[in-house]
Amino acid sequence: MTKTGIQGGAGTAGPGNTGASGDATLEELERRATARRDRPSYGHDALIACDRLVRVFTTDGVEVQALQGLDLLVKEGELMALVGASGSGKSTLMNILAGLDVPTAGAARVAGRDLLAMDGGARLRYRREVVGFVWQQTARNLLPYLTAAQNVALPMQLRGRSKARQKTERAEELLAMLGIAEIRDRRPHQLSGGQQQRVAIAVALANDPAVLLADEPTGELDSATGEQVFAAFRRANEELGTTIVIVTHDQAVASEVRRTVAIRDGRTSSEVLRRTEVDEQGRESLVAREYAMLDRAGRLQLPAEYTQALGMEHRVALELEQDHIGVWPDDADRR
Ligand SMILES: Nc1ncnc2c1ncn2[C@@H]1O[C@H](COP(=O)(O)OP(=O)(O)OP(=O)(O)O)[C@@H](O)[C@H]1O
């Protein structure tokens, strides 16, 4: 067996490549290369996969990095919320996922479509067939001179695949599923804000998209109406299996979904997962747990409230334990 004296250099460095610094046999090198090639790619089983997404805006020579290497995976069938302070990059991300804007760098894939590689025609088809969106401004979602049912039928008409009767039937089914069958012949100005948003959800679902994106859909509504609109999203998710991503400031919405991802400074920073637990007496309760995102370079954003509570800044002390990593305030001066 030939021994190759390869020391851990640029070609062998990298995550998951332990033991690269010692000598390795050719066989071992081949095994490693095969393992690397056969490893599933990042987010291969996700419906939405954003990989180190960057979006830089330049206005009057000033650069704003709205997304700074954002990673996000969303599985098929999820109903999840995105939260974050104003200016953190939520709308920038939604516009990219909606096919309305193109990232500066990184990779983004939705339902098998590469969002950086689509030409004009593919982008139009993507917006018509793969994603549906609901905006905050109720007036932006609907055409004022069409009835609710006509608004819902319009995307099907633009796609041009179904017969007139099928379109009408599907429009009526969607309005009924969202609990607003009786307003089918009314125009938007004859509807309440909550009814308008529910019609907007039906419009967004008309062509049976893989993903429904909503940017602050309850932002202009009072809390009771907001709840009805959120219930309509839940219904769509449960009945049709549509994957739904909602950007929201609405705490009620954020705490009712199973997964809430927080965006900070153009990156996903932490997420809260909720699951139902049943105790010995059979009582159900919702348990929430907060997680921080570890990116592929090993970077971790600690929540600001945690670092502030312990006065951590610039440098922290680390210790690897058997089943966890300890993070302490910088103690170098005291040692
Ligand atoms: N078209 C643009 N041109 C220049 N800068 C932009 C543009 N769009 C967004 N930005 C900047 O990018 C950053 C992220 O903006 P974005 O609208 O994505 O934030 P957001 O989290 O959606 O905020 P909000 O909750 O207030 O809507 C901000 O600093 C914003 O000023």
The ligand as a Tripos MOL2 file, in Angstrom:
@<TRIPOS>MOLECULE
LIG
   31    33     1     0     0
SMALL
NO_CHARGES

@<TRIPOS>ATOM
      1 N1        -34.6350   49.0430   -2.9000 N.pl3     1 LIG1
      2 C1        -33.7950   49.3530   -1.9100 C.ar      1 LIG1
      3 N2        -32.8040   50.2470   -2.0880 N.ar      1 LIG1
      4 C2        -31.9380   50.5510   -1.1040 C.ar      1 LIG1
      5 N3        -31.9890   50.0210    0.1420 N.ar      1 LIG1
      6 C3        -32.9600   49.1230    0.3960 C.ar      1 LIG1
      7 C4        -33.9170   48.7490   -0.5990 C.ar      1 LIG1
      8 N4        -34.7750   47.8420   -0.0510 N.ar      1 LIG1
      9 C5        -34.3720   47.6630    1.2210 C.ar      1 LIG1
     10 N5        -33.2820   48.4310    1.4950 N.ar      1 LIG1
     11 C6        -32.5460   48.4720    2.7660 C.3       1 LIG1
     12 O1        -32.2240   47.1460    3.1360 O.3       1 LIG1
     13 C7        -32.3840   46.9430    4.5420 C.3       1 LIG1
     14 C8        -33.4050   45.8390    4.7910 C.3       1 LIG1
     15 O2        -34.6840   46.2960    4.3870 O.3       1 LIG1
     16 P1        -36.0230   45.4040    4.4440 P.3       1 LIG1
     17 O3        -37.1240   46.2090    3.8480 O.co2     1 LIG1
     18 O4        -35.7560   44.0930    3.8510 O.co2     1 LIG1
     19 O5        -36.2230   45.2500    6.0200 O.3       1 LIG1
     20 P2        -37.4870   44.6960    6.8400 P.3       1 LIG1
     21 O6        -36.9320   43.7600    7.8550 O.co2     1 LIG1
     22 O7        -38.5020   44.1650    5.8960 O.co2     1 LIG1
     23 O8        -38.0310   45.9900    7.5600 O.3       1 LIG1
     24 P3        -39.5700   46.4210    7.9200 P.3       1 LIG1
     25 O9        -39.9880   45.5080    9.0450 O.co2     1 LIG1
     26 O10       -39.4340   47.8390    8.3500 O.co2     1 LIG1
     27 O11       -40.3770   46.2390    6.6710 O.co2     1 LIG1
     28 C9        -32.8020   48.2980    5.1100 C.3       1 LIG1
     29 O12       -31.6300   48.9550    5.5760 O.3       1 LIG1
     30 C10       -33.3800   49.0110    3.9050 C.3       1 LIG1
     31 O13       -33.2210   50.4130    4.0390 O.3       1 LIG1
@<TRIPOS>BOND
     1     1     2 1
     2     2     3 ar
     3     2     7 ar
     4     3     4 ar
     5     4     5 ar
     6     5     6 ar
     7     6     7 ar
     8     6    10 ar
     9     7     8 ar
    10     8     9 ar
    11     9    10 ar
    12    10    11 1
    13    11    12 1
    14    11    30 1
    15    12    13 1
    16    13    14 1
    17    13    28 1
    18    14    15 1
    19    15    16 1
    20    16    17 2
    21    16    18 1
    22    16    19 1
    23    19    20 1
    24    20    21 2
    25    20    22 1
    26    20    23 1
    27    23    24 1
    28    24    25 2
    29    24    26 1
    30    24    27 1
    31    28    29 1
    32    28    30 1
    33    30    31 1
@<TRIPOS>SUBSTRUCTURE
     1 LIG1         1 GROUP 0 **** ****
